[in-house]
Amino acid sequence: MNTTETINKMKEMKLLGMKTMFEELRSSSMGDSLTHEEYIAHLVDSEWDSQYNKSIARLKAQASFRYPAILEEIECNTKRNIEQNALIRLGRCDWIQKGENILVSGATGTGKSFLACALGHQACLQKKKVKYLNCMKLFSYLKLAKADGTYFKTMSRLQKQDLLILDDFGLKPFTADSRLMLLELLEDRYAKKSTIIASQIPVTMWFDIIGDKTIADAICDRFIHNAEKIELKGGSMRKYKKNNSGRKLPPVN
C-alpha cells in the first residue's frame, strides 16, 4: 500500500479529520494494538468530529450573533427570575422542534440579548439554522430589499431559518411598512418555525409601539400566544460583569 498516495487521496476528498487521525496512528504505537474494526472506528470518529465542528462553526458564523454567548455563562437565580432547570429544559431545544416562540423581556442591561444569543448558540449545536437580527437594522434591510427587487428572496431566506432572533424590539415606533413586514414574517413562521423576541418594552405597550391596533393584534396573536415568556429582573449585568470580571459564573448543568 502506498501510504503517501492514501494520504493525498484523503486530502483531495477533504477527509482532513480522517487524515489527521491516520497520521497520528501511524506515528505512534497506539495503532499497532488496535484491531481492524477499532482502527476504522478511530478514523471515522475523527472525520465525524471534524465535519461536525466545521458545520457548527459555519452555522454560528451565518447566525451573526451579537454575543458569543453560551448557556453555561448564564447566571441563574431567583433575583434574575431565571431558574437553572428552566434553562436546561430550553437548552434541549424541543420548543424549536414544535415551532414555539420565546419572549425575553426586562430592563436595559438585564441580559436579554445575551440570553437570546446563548439559546441561539445552543440551537446551532443541534444543527439548527439560526439568524440573529437587530429589529431596526432588519427593517432597514428589508426596505432596501424592496427597493432593489430582492425582497421576496430575502423574506424566503428568513422564513427558512429554524430560529429567528429579533433583538431590541420596539426601541423605535413602527412605520406602516415595518409593521406589515413583521406581520408577514411571523405569519409565515407561525407554528412551523421558532422566533425569539428580546425587548425592554412591556407587552402592554406593544399596541402603542406598533401603531395600528388591527395589525398589532394580528402580530401579538401570531407571537405572544405561542411564546414562553422570560422576564429578566435585577440590576445591570454589564455592571455586574465589570465588577466580577475575574469570577467564573456557575454552570447551568
C-alpha positions in Angstrom: 0.0 0.0 0.0 1.3 3.5 -0.9 0.8 5.5 2.3 1.6 8.8 0.7 -0.9 8.2 -2.1 -3.6 7.3 0.5 -2.9 10.5 2.5 -3.1 12.6 -0.7 -6.4 11.0 -1.6 -7.8 11.8 1.9 -6.7 15.5 1.3 -8.2 15.5 -2.2 -11.5 14.2 -0.8 -11.2 16.7 2.1 -11.3 13.9 4.7 -9.0 16.0 6.9 -10.1 14.6 10.2 -9.5 11.1 9.0 -6.2 12.1 7.5 -5.0 13.7 10.8 -6.0 10.6 12.8 -4.4 8.3 10.2 -1.1 10.2 10.5 -1.3 10.1 14.3 -1.9 6.4 14.5 0.9 5.7 12.1 3.4 7.9 14.0 2.6 6.3 17.4 2.5 2.8 18.8 -1.2 3.1 19.5 -2.2 1.9 16.1 -0.3 -1.3 16.5 -2.6 -2.6 19.3 -5.8 -1.9 17.5 -8.0 -4.4 15.7 -9.1 -3.5 12.1 -12.5 -2.5 13.4 -11.1 -0.3 16.1 -8.7 1.3 13.6 -11.5 2.1 11.2 -13.7 3.4 14.1 -10.9 5.8 15.1 -10.7 7.1 11.6 -14.5 7.5 11.2 -14.9 9.1 14.6 -12.2 11.7 13.8 -13.7 12.6 10.5 -17.2 12.8 12.0 -15.9 15.2 14.7 -14.1 17.3 12.1 -17.1 17.7 9.9 -19.4 18.3 12.9 -17.2 21.1 14.2 -17.0 22.7 10.7 -20.8 22.5 10.4 -21.3 24.2 13.8 -18.7 26.9 13.0 -20.5 27.6 9.7 -23.9 27.8 11.4 -22.6 30.2 14.1 -21.0 32.4 11.5 -24.2 32.5 9.5 -26.2 33.4 12.6 -24.2 36.6 13.2 -24.7 36.6 16.9 -24.3 39.8 18.8 -22.5 38.0 21.6 -20.5 34.7 21.7 -22.8 33.5 24.5 -23.3 30.0 25.8 -25.9 28.7 28.3 -23.2 27.8 30.8 -22.4 31.5 31.3 -26.0 32.4 32.2 -26.3 33.2 35.9 -29.4 31.5 37.3 -31.1 32.8 40.5 -34.4 34.0 41.8 -33.2 37.6 41.8 -32.9 37.4 38.0 -36.1 35.4 37.7 -34.5 32.6 35.8 -34.2 29.1 37.1 -31.5 26.6 36.2 -34.0 23.8 35.4 -35.8 26.1 33.0 -32.6 27.0 31.2 -31.6 23.3 30.9 -35.0 22.5 29.5 -34.8 25.3 26.9 -31.3 24.1 26.1 -32.7 20.8 24.8 -34.4 22.9 22.0 -37.6 20.8 22.0 -39.5 24.1 21.6 -37.8 24.6 18.2 -38.9 21.2 17.1 -42.5 22.3 17.9 -42.2 25.7 16.2 -42.8 27.6 19.5 -41.5 31.1 20.4 -39.7 32.8 23.3 -40.2 36.3 24.5 -37.3 37.6 26.6 -38.2 40.9 28.4 -36.6 43.0 31.1 -35.0 46.4 31.7 -31.9 47.6 30.0 -28.8 45.6 30.9 -30.5 42.6 32.4 -29.0 40.3 29.8 -31.8 39.8 27.3 -29.6 39.8 24.2 -27.0 37.6 25.9 -29.7 35.0 26.8 -31.2 35.1 23.3 -27.7 34.6 21.8 -27.0 31.7 24.2 -30.2 30.0 23.2 -29.3 30.6 19.5 -25.9 29.1 20.1 -27.4 26.0 21.7 -29.7 25.6 18.6 -26.6 25.8 16.3 -25.1 22.9 18.4 -28.1 20.9 17.3 -27.5 21.9 13.7 -30.4 24.3 13.5 -30.3 27.2 11.1 -30.3 30.4 13.2 -30.3 34.1 12.3 -29.8 37.0 14.8 -31.1 40.4 13.7 -31.5 43.8 15.4 -35.0 44.9 14.6 -34.1 48.4 13.4 -31.4 47.0 11.1 -33.8 44.3 9.9 -36.5 46.7 8.7 -33.9 48.9 7.0 -32.5 45.8 5.3 -36.0 44.7 4.1 -36.7 48.3 2.9 -33.6 48.2 0.8 -34.5 44.7 -0.5 -37.9 46.1 -1.6 -36.1 48.9 -3.5 -33.6 46.6 -5.3 -36.1 43.8 -6.1 -34.7 41.2 -3.7 -37.5 41.4 -1.1 -39.2 38.1 -1.7 -35.9 36.3 -1.9 -34.7 37.9 1.3 -38.0 37.0 3.1 -37.8 33.5 1.8 -34.4 33.1 3.3 -35.6 34.4 6.7 -38.6 32.1 6.6 -36.3 29.1 6.2 -34.4 29.8 9.5 -35.2 27.2 12.2 -34.8 30.0 14.7 -35.0 33.8 14.1 -33.8 36.1 16.9 -35.3 39.6 16.8 -33.4 41.8 19.3 -34.2 45.3 20.6 -37.8 45.0 19.6 -39.8 48.3 19.8 -37.0 50.7 20.5 -38.5 52.9 17.7 -42.1 53.1 16.8 -43.1 51.0 13.8 -43.7 52.6 10.4 -46.6 51.3 8.2 -44.1 49.3 6.2 -42.2 47.8 9.1 -45.3 46.5 10.9 -46.6 44.9 7.7 -43.2 43.3 7.2 -43.2 41.9 10.7 -46.7 40.6 10.4 -45.7 38.8 7.1 -42.6 37.3 8.8 -44.5 36.0 11.8 -47.4 34.8 9.7 -45.3 32.6 7.5 -43.4 31.2 10.5 -46.4 30.6 12.8 -46.3 27.1 14.4 -43.7 26.0 11.8 -40.5 27.9 12.8 -39.4 29.4 16.1 -38.8 33.1 16.9 -37.2 34.8 19.9 -38.0 38.4 20.5 -35.9 40.3 23.0 -37.5 43.6 24.2 -37.4 46.1 27.1 -40.9 47.2 26.0 -43.6 45.6 28.1 -46.2 43.6 26.1 -48.9 46.0 27.4 -47.2 48.8 25.4 -46.8 46.8 22.1 -50.0 48.2 20.7 -48.8 51.8 21.1 -45.3 50.9 19.6 -46.7 49.0 16.6 -49.2 51.8 16.0 -52.0 50.1 14.2 -54.5 48.2 16.5 -55.6 45.7 13.9 -52.1 44.8 12.8 -50.8 44.9 16.4 -53.5 42.4 17.4 -52.5 40.1 14.5 -48.8 40.3 15.4 -49.5 39.5 19.1 -51.8 36.7 18.1 -49.1 35.1 16.0 -46.3 35.5 18.5 -47.4 36.1 22.1 -50.0 33.4 22.3 -47.4 30.8 21.1 -44.5 32.1 23.2 -42.8 31.1 26.5 -42.2 34.3 28.5 -38.9 35.0 30.3 -38.9 38.3 32.3 -35.4 39.0 33.5 -35.1 41.1 36.6 -32.4 42.6 38.7 -29.6 45.1 38.1 -27.5 45.6 35.0 -25.4 42.6 34.1 -22.9 44.8 32.3 -22.1 46.5 35.6 -22.1 43.1 37.4 -19.7 41.5 34.9 -17.4 44.6 35.0 -17.2 44.2 38.8 -16.7 40.4 38.7 -14.5 40.1 35.6 -12.3 37.5 37.2 -15.1 35.4 38.7 -16.4 32.4 36.9 -20.2 32.2 36.7 -21.9 29.0 37.9 -22.7 26.4 35.2 -26.3 25.5 34.2 -25.7 21.8 34.0 
